[in-house]
Amino acid sequence: MRKRFLIGAVAACTAMALQVQAAAQQAGGGRGQGGGRGGQNAAYPTAEQYANSKEAQAHVAKAKAIAGNDAGLVARFENTCGPMGPQRPALERQAVGQPPAEDMMIPPTKLFENVYYIGFNDVGAWAITTSDGIILIDSLNTVQEGEEVLAAGLTKVGLNPANVKYVIVGHGHADHFGGASFFQDKYRARVALSAVDWDLIERPNPNANPANANRPRPRRDHIVTDGQKITVGDTSVTLYLTPGHTPGTLAYIFPVKDKGRTINALLLSGANQTPNPESLKAFERVMDAAKEAKVQVLLNGHPGLFGDELGWMEQIRKNPNGPNPYVYGEARFARFLDLMKECARSRIAAMAYKSS
């Protein structure tokens, strides 16, 4: 039952993203003015465009030079620089016609002294503990998962679900907002989302799996604005609008505590999808803000998007006192930020490619 639902959720997520990108193109935000060929999907260049664009390949070369001989950054370069950019493992399998990987629940994992991952091998939520309650980032697929996986996972690691003060939803797809109404209704948690993505989740989706089309949605509550801080107790999360995956996708910068020291983490809800120059500009602004905040950690809601995150979680569970594989270090992460910018620029450059 769970596997059948997840396949539908992945397909719906992909279809919704394509709808958003098509709408952006019709509104003049895609390639409409001189870029691209044949009215294809506005989100990505073709492999031909990418390979044949001298400007795109110049950005690729810069990204490769930034990675240098650092094996970890070389792996990030290979994952990030390409016509499609980093992709969820589930969508990569789907794109090449492979059957979906077996869906598994991951043991709730304490990655930092104040941050837990709770969910599945394909999608999850983050719990940030503060001096006055819990901030959740995302909420899994359904109300049932909100209760039986997320709330139960919090309890398993010694946290009280009744202490959830905010659920901040990274973007308006069901695998991120699905369980939010459980916390809103049962524990009176605030639910935060960008205004345009509140609109997105409230609109009927003609491509939705009929079995999930009428799933409960959270009631419109807190509207996130660009650069806003949400503070609970001693912890503030700074939120940025990064349109691309959806019109109102969010990025987060917040503190994590690692072995007695406090460092900053960046969470990208929409990976680095930048289908037009406006979205690229917003993405670059967040990369610059992360560098200014001396961020050292990258997180996201889909394990495997930016590295062997399932393996990293297992490493932490086996040796919680060992080195944390999520921590890059300040200087190294600054290079990674520059690498991601160059890779995003390469795709925009390729989408302006014209055959001679």
QUIURKA-V366951 format. One record per residue. N is the residue number from 1. RES is the residue in one small letter. OMEGA is omega in whole degrees, -180 to 180 (999 if undefined). BURIAL is # if it has 9 or more other ideal C-beta (glycine too) atoms within 8 Angstrom, else .. Layout:
{{N/RES/OMEGA/BURIAL} {N/RES/OMEGA/BURIAL}}
This chain:
{{1/m/-178/.} {2/r/-178/.} {3/k/-180/#} {4/r/179/.} {5/f/-175/#} {6/l/178/#} {7/i/178/#} {8/g/-179/#} {9/a/179/#} {10/v/180/#} {11/a/180/#} {12/a/179/#} {13/c/179/#} {14/t/-179/#} {15/a/179/#} {16/m/180/#} {17/a/180/#} {18/l/176/#} {19/q/-179/#} {20/v/-178/#} {21/q/178/#} {22/a/179/#} {23/a/179/.} {24/a/180/#} {25/q/179/#} {26/q/-179/.} {27/a/179/.} {28/g/-178/.} {29/g/-179/#} {30/g/-179/#} {31/r/-164/#} {32/g/-173/#} {33/q/172/.} {34/g/179/.} {35/g/172/#} {36/g/-178/#} {37/r/168/.} {38/g/177/.} {39/g/-178/.} {40/q/-179/.} {41/n/-175/.} {42/a/-172/#} {43/a/-170/.} {44/y/170/#} {45/p/172/#} {46/t/176/#} {47/a/179/.} {48/e/178/.} {49/q/-176/#} {50/y/-178/#} {51/a/-173/.} {52/n/178/.} {53/s/179/#} {54/k/-180/.} {55/e/178/#} {56/a/-177/#} {57/q/174/#} {58/a/176/#} {59/h/177/#} {60/v/180/#} {61/a/177/.} {62/k/180/#} {63/a/179/#} {64/k/178/#} {65/a/178/.} {66/i/179/#} {67/a/178/#} {68/g/-179/.} {69/n/178/.} {70/d/-174/#} {71/a/179/.} {72/g/179/#} {73/l/174/#} {74/v/177/#} {75/a/178/#} {76/r/177/#} {77/f/-178/#} {78/e/180/.} {79/n/-169/.} {80/t/-177/#} {81/c/179/#} {82/g/-176/.} {83/p/-180/#} {84/m/-176/.} {85/g/180/#} {86/p/-179/.} {87/q/173/#} {88/r/178/#} {89/p/-179/#} {90/a/-180/#} {91/l/176/#} {92/e/178/#} {93/r/-179/#} {94/q/-176/#} {95/a/-179/.} {96/v/174/.} {97/g/178/.} {98/q/176/.} {99/p/180/.} {100/p/175/#} {101/a/179/#} {102/e/-178/.} {103/d/-177/#} {104/m/172/.} {105/m/179/.} {106/i/175/#} {107/p/176/.} {108/p/-170/#} {109/t/176/#} {110/k/-177/#} {111/l/176/#} {112/f/-177/#} {113/e/-177/.} {114/n/-175/#} {115/v/180/#} {116/y/170/#} {117/y/179/#} {118/i/179/#} {119/g/-170/#} {120/f/179/#} {121/n/-180/#} {122/d/-178/#} {123/v/-179/#} {124/g/179/#} {125/a/-179/#} {126/w/175/#} {127/a/178/#} {128/i/179/#} {129/t/179/.} {130/t/179/#} {131/s/-176/.} {132/d/178/.} {133/g/-172/#} {134/i/170/#} {135/i/173/#} {136/l/169/#} {137/i/-177/#} {138/d/-168/#} {139/s/179/#} {140/l/-165/#} {141/n/-169/#} {142/t/173/#} {143/v/179/#} {144/q/178/.} {145/e/176/#} {146/g/-180/#} {147/e/-168/#} {148/e/179/.} {149/v/-173/#} {150/l/179/#} {151/a/179/#} {152/a/178/#} {153/g/176/#} {154/l/180/#} {155/t/-177/#} {156/k/-180/.} {157/v/174/#} {158/g/179/.} {159/l/-178/#} {160/n/179/.} {161/p/179/#} {162/a/180/.} {163/n/176/.} {164/v/-178/#} {165/k/-180/#} {166/y/163/#} {167/v/179/#} {168/i/-175/#} {169/v/-174/#} {170/g/174/#} {171/h/-167/#} {172/g/172/#} {173/h/-168/#} {174/a/179/#} {175/d/176/#} {176/h/-178/#} {177/f/-168/#} {178/g/-178/#} {179/g/-174/#} {180/a/-177/#} {181/s/176/#} {182/f/-179/#} {183/f/178/#} {184/q/-176/#} {185/d/-174/.} {186/k/-173/.} {187/y/180/#} {188/r/176/.} {189/a/172/#} {190/r/176/#} {191/v/-175/#} {192/a/-178/#} {193/l/177/#} {194/s/-176/#} {195/a/-177/#} {196/v/178/#} {197/d/165/#} {198/w/178/#} {199/d/-177/.} {200/l/-176/#} {201/i/180/#} {202/e/178/.} {203/r/173/.} {204/p/179/.} {205/n/-177/#} {206/p/-179/.} {207/n/-176/.} {208/a/170/#} {209/n/-177/#} {210/p/-179/.} {211/a/-176/.} {212/n/-173/#} {213/a/-176/#} {214/n/180/.} {215/r/179/#} {216/p/175/.} {217/r/176/#} {218/p/175/#} {219/r/-180/.} {220/r/-174/.} {221/d/-175/#} {222/h/179/#} {223/i/-179/#} {224/v/174/#} {225/t/-175/.} {226/d/179/.} {227/g/-177/.} {228/q/173/.} {229/k/169/.} {230/i/-174/#} {231/t/171/.} {232/v/-179/#} {233/g/-175/.} {234/d/-173/.} {235/t/176/#} {236/s/174/.} {237/v/178/#} {238/t/-172/#} {239/l/-180/#} {240/y/175/#} {241/l/179/#} {242/t/-177/#} {243/p/-179/#} {244/g/177/#} {245/h/166/#} {246/t/-180/#} {247/p/-175/#} {248/g/179/#} {249/t/-177/#} {250/l/165/#} {251/a/-175/#} {252/y/166/#} {253/i/-178/#} {254/f/-177/#} {255/p/171/#} {256/v/-177/#} {257/k/-176/#} {258/d/177/#} {259/k/174/.} {260/g/178/.} {261/r/180/.} {262/t/176/.} {263/i/-179/#} {264/n/177/#} {265/a/173/#} {266/l/174/#} {267/l/179/#} {268/l/-180/#} {269/s/-179/#} {270/g/-177/#} {271/a/172/#} {272/n/174/#} {273/q/-180/#} {274/t/-172/#} {275/p/-180/#} {276/n/-177/#} {277/p/-180/.} {278/e/179/.} {279/s/176/#} {280/l/180/#} {281/k/179/.} {282/a/179/#} {283/f/179/#} {284/e/179/#} {285/r/178/#} {286/v/177/#} {287/m/179/#} {288/d/178/.} {289/a/179/#} {290/a/178/#} {291/k/179/#} {292/e/180/.} {293/a/179/#} {294/k/180/.} {295/v/179/#} {296/q/-172/#} {297/v/174/#} {298/l/179/#} {299/l/172/.} {300/n/-175/#} {301/g/-178/#} {302/h/-178/#} {303/p/180/#} {304/g/-178/#} {305/l/-176/#} {306/f/179/#} {307/g/-179/#} {308/d/-172/.} {309/e/174/#} {310/l/176/#} {311/g/178/.} {312/w/178/#} {313/m/179/#} {314/e/178/.} {315/q/180/#} {316/i/179/#} {317/r/-179/.} {318/k/-176/.} {319/n/-175/.} {320/p/-179/.} {321/n/-180/.} {322/g/178/.} {323/p/-179/.} {324/n/-175/#} {325/p/178/.} {326/y/-175/#} {327/v/-179/#} {328/y/-165/#} {329/g/-171/.} {330/e/-176/#} {331/a/-179/.} {332/r/180/#} {333/f/176/#} {334/a/176/#} {335/r/179/#} {336/f/177/#} {337/l/179/#} {338/d/178/#} {339/l/-180/#} {340/m/177/#} {341/k/-179/#} {342/e/179/#} {343/c/177/#} {344/a/178/#} {345/r/-178/#} {346/s/-179/#} {347/r/177/#} {348/i/179/#} {349/a/-179/#} {350/a/-178/#} {351/m/174/#} {352/a/-177/#} {353/y/174/#} {354/k/178/.} {355/s/-178/.} {356/s/999/.}}
